[in-house]
Structure formats: structure tokens, C-alpha cells
Amino acid sequence: MISGKDLKSLRYALQPSINFMKNWGRPLSAYGAGAALLAIYLIDWRIVATRIPFYRKKFEEKTIE
């Protein structure tokens, strides 16, 4: 069983990590999502890009009549 003293010391040990994630969690996830979209756009990853609305029109095959 974990005692109260152990929990308190664990809290003090993890407090810098908790504060970091509270302050930087949203910006890091936004930058990560933006970087992923930029990579898909630049690499032209067809399998993923065909599932993005409005962008899938780039890959529609045109029929010749």
C-alpha cells in the first residue's frame, strides 16, 4: 500500500512535469497537428489525403469519353 508520505513525495517529484504539460500541452498538440498536415501536404500522402474533405478532389480520376 502507498502511504501518504510516499504520495506527497511523488507529487513533489512529478510537479514540474505536471506544470509543463498544463502550460505547453495545447500549444504542442497544435504545433504537432500543423506539422502533420504540412507533412501530408508536402509529401502528397495519397492514402491519408484522400480522406480530407475538399482536398480529396485533387485525386479524383477523370473519365475520358
Distance bins in CASP14 RR format, pairs under 12 A and 6 or more apart:
PFRMAT RR
TARGET T0000
AUTHOR 0000-0000-0000
RMODE 2
METHOD distances of the structure
MODEL  1
1 7 0 0 0 0 0 1 0 0 0 0 0
2 8 0 0 0 0 0 1 0 0 0 0 0
2 9 0 0 0 0 0 1 0 0 0 0 0
2 10 0 0 0 0 1 0 0 0 0 0 0
2 11 0 0 0 0 0 1 0 0 0 0 0
3 9 0 0 0 0 1 0 0 0 0 0 0
3 10 0 0 0 0 0 1 0 0 0 0 0
4 10 0 0 0 0 1 0 0 0 0 0 0
4 11 0 0 0 0 1 0 0 0 0 0 0
5 11 0 0 0 0 0 1 0 0 0 0 0
5 12 0 0 0 0 0 1 0 0 0 0 0
6 12 0 0 0 0 0 1 0 0 0 0 0
6 13 0 0 0 0 0 1 0 0 0 0 0
7 13 0 0 0 0 0 1 0 0 0 0 0
7 14 0 0 0 0 0 1 0 0 0 0 0
8 14 0 0 0 0 0 1 0 0 0 0 0
8 15 0 0 0 0 0 1 0 0 0 0 0
9 15 0 0 0 0 0 1 0 0 0 0 0
10 17 0 0 0 0 0 1 0 0 0 0 0
10 18 0 0 0 0 0 1 0 0 0 0 0
11 17 0 0 0 0 0 1 0 0 0 0 0
11 18 0 0 0 0 1 0 0 0 0 0 0
11 19 0 0 0 0 0 1 0 0 0 0 0
12 18 0 0 0 0 0 1 0 0 0 0 0
12 19 0 0 0 0 0 1 0 0 0 0 0
14 20 0 0 0 0 0 1 0 0 0 0 0
14 21 0 0 0 0 0 1 0 0 0 0 0
14 22 0 0 0 0 0 1 0 0 0 0 0
15 21 0 0 0 0 0 1 0 0 0 0 0
15 22 0 0 0 0 0 1 0 0 0 0 0
16 22 0 0 0 0 0 1 0 0 0 0 0
16 23 0 0 0 0 0 1 0 0 0 0 0
16 24 0 0 0 0 0 1 0 0 0 0 0
17 23 0 0 0 0 0 1 0 0 0 0 0
17 24 0 0 0 0 0 1 0 0 0 0 0
17 25 0 0 0 0 0 1 0 0 0 0 0
18 24 0 0 0 0 0 1 0 0 0 0 0
18 25 0 0 0 0 0 1 0 0 0 0 0
19 25 0 0 0 0 0 1 0 0 0 0 0
20 27 0 0 0 0 0 1 0 0 0 0 0
20 28 0 0 0 0 1 0 0 0 0 0 0
21 27 0 0 0 0 0 1 0 0 0 0 0
21 28 0 0 0 0 1 0 0 0 0 0 0
21 29 0 0 0 0 0 1 0 0 0 0 0
22 28 0 0 0 0 0 1 0 0 0 0 0
24 30 0 0 0 0 0 1 0 0 0 0 0
24 31 0 0 0 0 1 0 0 0 0 0 0
24 32 0 0 0 0 0 1 0 0 0 0 0
25 31 0 0 0 0 1 0 0 0 0 0 0
25 32 0 0 0 0 0 1 0 0 0 0 0
25 33 0 0 0 0 0 1 0 0 0 0 0
26 32 0 0 0 0 0 1 0 0 0 0 0
26 33 0 0 0 0 0 1 0 0 0 0 0
27 33 0 0 0 0 0 1 0 0 0 0 0
27 34 0 0 0 0 0 1 0 0 0 0 0
28 34 0 0 0 0 0 1 0 0 0 0 0
28 35 0 0 0 0 0 1 0 0 0 0 0
29 35 0 0 0 0 0 1 0 0 0 0 0
29 36 0 0 0 0 0 1 0 0 0 0 0
30 36 0 0 0 0 0 1 0 0 0 0 0
30 37 0 0 0 0 0 1 0 0 0 0 0
31 37 0 0 0 0 0 1 0 0 0 0 0
31 38 0 0 0 0 0 1 0 0 0 0 0
32 38 0 0 0 0 1 0 0 0 0 0 0
32 39 0 0 0 0 1 0 0 0 0 0 0
33 39 0 0 0 0 0 1 0 0 0 0 0
33 40 0 0 0 0 0 1 0 0 0 0 0
34 40 0 0 0 0 1 0 0 0 0 0 0
34 41 0 0 0 0 1 0 0 0 0 0 0
34 42 0 0 0 0 0 1 0 0 0 0 0
35 41 0 0 0 0 0 1 0 0 0 0 0
35 42 0 0 0 0 0 1 0 0 0 0 0
35 43 0 0 0 0 0 1 0 0 0 0 0
36 42 0 0 0 0 0 1 0 0 0 0 0
36 43 0 0 0 0 0 1 0 0 0 0 0
36 45 0 0 0 0 1 0 0 0 0 0 0
36 48 0 0 0 0 1 0 0 0 0 0 0
36 49 0 0 0 0 0 1 0 0 0 0 0
36 52 0 0 0 0 0 1 0 0 0 0 0
37 43 0 0 0 0 0 1 0 0 0 0 0
37 45 0 0 0 0 0 1 0 0 0 0 0
37 48 0 0 0 0 1 0 0 0 0 0 0
37 49 0 0 0 0 1 0 0 0 0 0 0
37 52 0 0 0 0 1 0 0 0 0 0 0
37 55 0 0 0 0 1 0 0 0 0 0 0
38 44 0 0 0 0 0 1 0 0 0 0 0
38 45 0 0 0 0 0 1 0 0 0 0 0
39 45 1 0 0 1 0 0 0 0 0 0 0
39 48 0 0 0 0 1 0 0 0 0 0 0
39 49 0 0 0 0 0 1 0 0 0 0 0
40 46 0 0 0 0 1 0 0 0 0 0 0
40 47 0 0 0 0 1 0 0 0 0 0 0
40 48 1 0 1 0 0 0 0 0 0 0 0
40 49 1 0 1 0 0 0 0 0 0 0 0
40 50 0 0 0 0 0 1 0 0 0 0 0
40 51 0 0 0 0 0 1 0 0 0 0 0
40 52 1 0 0 1 0 0 0 0 0 0 0
40 55 0 0 0 0 1 0 0 0 0 0 0
40 58 0 0 0 0 0 1 0 0 0 0 0
41 48 0 0 0 0 0 1 0 0 0 0 0
41 49 1 0 0 1 0 0 0 0 0 0 0
41 52 0 0 0 0 1 0 0 0 0 0 0
41 55 0 0 0 0 1 0 0 0 0 0 0
41 58 0 0 0 0 0 1 0 0 0 0 0
42 49 0 0 0 0 0 1 0 0 0 0 0
43 49 0 0 0 0 1 0 0 0 0 0 0
44 50 0 0 0 0 0 1 0 0 0 0 0
44 52 0 0 0 0 0 1 0 0 0 0 0
44 55 0 0 0 0 0 1 0 0 0 0 0
44 58 0 0 0 0 1 0 0 0 0 0 0
44 59 0 0 0 0 1 0 0 0 0 0 0
45 51 0 0 0 0 0 1 0 0 0 0 0
45 52 0 0 0 0 0 1 0 0 0 0 0
45 55 0 0 0 0 0 1 0 0 0 0 0
45 58 0 0 0 0 0 1 0 0 0 0 0
45 59 0 0 0 0 0 1 0 0 0 0 0
46 52 0 0 0 0 0 1 0 0 0 0 0
46 55 0 0 0 0 0 1 0 0 0 0 0
46 56 0 0 0 0 1 0 0 0 0 0 0
46 58 0 0 0 0 1 0 0 0 0 0 0
46 59 1 0 0 1 0 0 0 0 0 0 0
46 60 0 0 0 0 0 1 0 0 0 0 0
46 61 0 0 0 0 0 1 0 0 0 0 0
47 56 0 0 0 0 0 1 0 0 0 0 0
47 59 0 0 0 0 0 1 0 0 0 0 0
48 55 0 0 0 0 1 0 0 0 0 0 0
48 56 0 0 0 0 0 1 0 0 0 0 0
48 59 0 0 0 0 0 1 0 0 0 0 0
49 55 1 0 1 0 0 0 0 0 0 0 0
49 56 1 0 0 1 0 0 0 0 0 0 0
49 57 0 0 0 0 0 1 0 0 0 0 0
49 58 1 0 0 1 0 0 0 0 0 0 0
49 59 1 0 0 1 0 0 0 0 0 0 0
50 56 1 0 1 0 0 0 0 0 0 0 0
50 57 0 0 0 0 1 0 0 0 0 0 0
50 58 0 0 0 0 1 0 0 0 0 0 0
50 59 1 0 1 0 0 0 0 0 0 0 0
50 60 0 0 0 0 1 0 0 0 0 0 0
50 61 0 0 0 0 0 1 0 0 0 0 0
51 59 0 0 0 0 0 1 0 0 0 0 0
52 58 0 0 0 0 1 0 0 0 0 0 0
52 59 0 0 0 0 0 1 0 0 0 0 0
54 60 0 0 0 0 0 1 0 0 0 0 0
END
